[in-house]
Amino acid sequence: MKLKEMLREYLSEEELKHAPSTFDIIGSREKAVAIVEIDPILEDKKYLIAESIMKIHKNVKTVLRKLSERKTMYRIREYEILTGEEDTEVIHKEHGIRLKLDPRKVYFSPREATERLRVAKQVKPGEVVMVMFAGVGPYAFMITKVQPLVKKVIAIELNPYAYQYLVENVKLNKVENKVIPVLGDVRVMAKKWYGECDRVVMPLPKGAYRFLDEAFQCIKGEGVIHFYFWAREESLFNNAIEHIWGYAWKYKCSVKILDARKVLPYAPGVYKICVDFRVKNIY
Ligand SMILES: C[S@@+](CC[C@H](N)C(=O)[O-])C[C@H]1O[C@@H](n2cnc3c(N)ncnc32)[C@H](O)[C@@H]1O
């Protein structure tokens, strides 16, 4: 049963217009957390909404309400527990990979699964891949799942909680021989792999452009960069591509845009976009 259908019994027609029709579920059949946005107009109905989510999805053990936008360098939110267990650590399953995480401590969005798969499918056997801003590892593990002949995936993450989960998830996905988890700032840690990577993934739409310097230097001779950015509808790819051209000039590289696409809506008129491009040293 859909949430709004269930709520029809308890809410007025006017209240129903403000009721959430979607929410995220993170976790597994055994234990999951639901994350929902509730209009302040429905403040006195929030517990009822949470209980209804739990009735529909028996695996949901906690319902969290979003209390803020994503904040800080770690890109995490504040939440209110509406109902259920205090312990919100889960194991999320996505296209055959397993990710242990606590959504209250780290960034994770199940909505980006298709995008991760799209990037992973492009990886060729023998490649060395750097995943900057790796979080708990969804890109890294999707890559090793889809392309088991990848040579190495270097996954760099700043949030110590996310890094801890990343380390655990390496074991959980049995890729100790492929994925190298690195704790720290990409600005500092990426240096170790300058000139060694075939591919760099940059999944930090808020600010990845400030790390293009490091991404270009990680590529060995020729390679591909997946660059994420927030863009307004009216000039979707222009700013992102201008940033790319700036570094191509700085590092004397030729650039070929392979793809430029909307990934997900972010806010009214604003999208998370991805530009995939090939760089090649020309000197
Ligand atoms: C938008 S999240 C993406 C996480 C992960 N790739 C995913 O798809 O779930 C960005 C991540 O980058 C991390 N981060 C932010 N600035 C960083 C930096 N300078 N160096 C390394 N990691 C950083 C944050 O802690 C956060 O986990």
The ligand as an SDF file (V2000), in Angstrom:
LIG
                    3D

 27 29  0  0  0  0  0  0  0  0999 V2000
   28.5800   13.8290   -1.6780 C   0  0  0  0  0  0  0  0  0  0  0  0
   29.4170   12.7210   -0.5760 S   0  0  0  0  0  0  0  0  0  0  0  0
   29.6750   11.3250   -1.6440 C   0  0  0  0  0  0  0  0  0  0  0  0
   30.0680   10.0900   -0.8950 C   0  0  0  0  0  0  0  0  0  0  0  0
   30.1060    8.8070   -1.7520 C   0  0  0  0  0  0  0  0  0  0  0  0
   30.9560    8.9500   -2.9090 N   0  0  0  0  0  0  0  0  0  0  0  0
   28.7110    8.3670   -2.1610 C   0  0  0  0  0  0  0  0  0  0  0  0
   28.4090    8.4330   -3.3530 O   0  0  0  0  0  0  0  0  0  0  0  0
   27.9320    7.9640   -1.2870 O   0  0  0  0  0  0  0  0  0  0  0  0
   31.0100   13.4760   -0.5160 C   0  0  0  0  0  0  0  0  0  0  0  0
   31.9760   12.8390    0.4660 C   0  0  0  0  0  0  0  0  0  0  0  0
   33.2310   13.5110    0.3410 O   0  0  0  0  0  0  0  0  0  0  0  0
   33.8210   13.6750    1.6150 C   0  0  0  0  0  0  0  0  0  0  0  0
   34.7340   14.8210    1.4840 N   0  0  0  0  0  0  0  0  0  0  0  0
   34.4290   16.1350    1.4510 C   0  0  0  0  0  0  0  0  0  0  0  0
   35.5380   16.8840    1.2590 N   0  0  0  0  0  0  0  0  0  0  0  0
   36.5680   16.0040    1.1570 C   0  0  0  0  0  0  0  0  0  0  0  0
   37.9720   16.1610    0.9420 C   0  0  0  0  0  0  0  0  0  0  0  0
   38.5240   17.3650    0.8010 N   0  0  0  0  0  0  0  0  0  0  0  0
   38.7310   15.0500    0.8680 N   0  0  0  0  0  0  0  0  0  0  0  0
   38.1830   13.8070    1.0170 C   0  0  0  0  0  0  0  0  0  0  0  0
   36.8630   13.6070    1.2100 N   0  0  0  0  0  0  0  0  0  0  0  0
   36.0610   14.6800    1.2850 C   0  0  0  0  0  0  0  0  0  0  0  0
   32.6520   13.8640    2.5690 C   0  0  0  0  0  0  0  0  0  0  0  0
   32.9840   13.5040    3.8820 O   0  0  0  0  0  0  0  0  0  0  0  0
   31.5870   12.9380    1.9480 C   0  0  0  0  0  0  0  0  0  0  0  0
   31.6470   11.6600    2.5090 O   0  0  0  0  0  0  0  0  0  0  0  0
  1  2  1  0
  2  3  1  0
  2 10  1  0
  3  4  1  0
  4  5  1  0
  5  6  1  0
  5  7  1  0
  7  8  2  0
  7  9  1  0
 10 11  1  0
 11 12  1  0
 11 26  1  0
 12 13  1  0
 13 14  1  0
 13 24  1  0
 14 15  1  0
 14 23  1  0
 15 16  2  0
 16 17  1  0
 17 18  1  0
 17 23  2  0
 18 19  1  0
 18 20  2  0
 20 21  1  0
 21 22  2  0
 22 23  1  0
 24 25  1  0
 24 26  1  0
 26 27  1  0
M  CHG  2   2   1   9  -1
M  END
$$$$
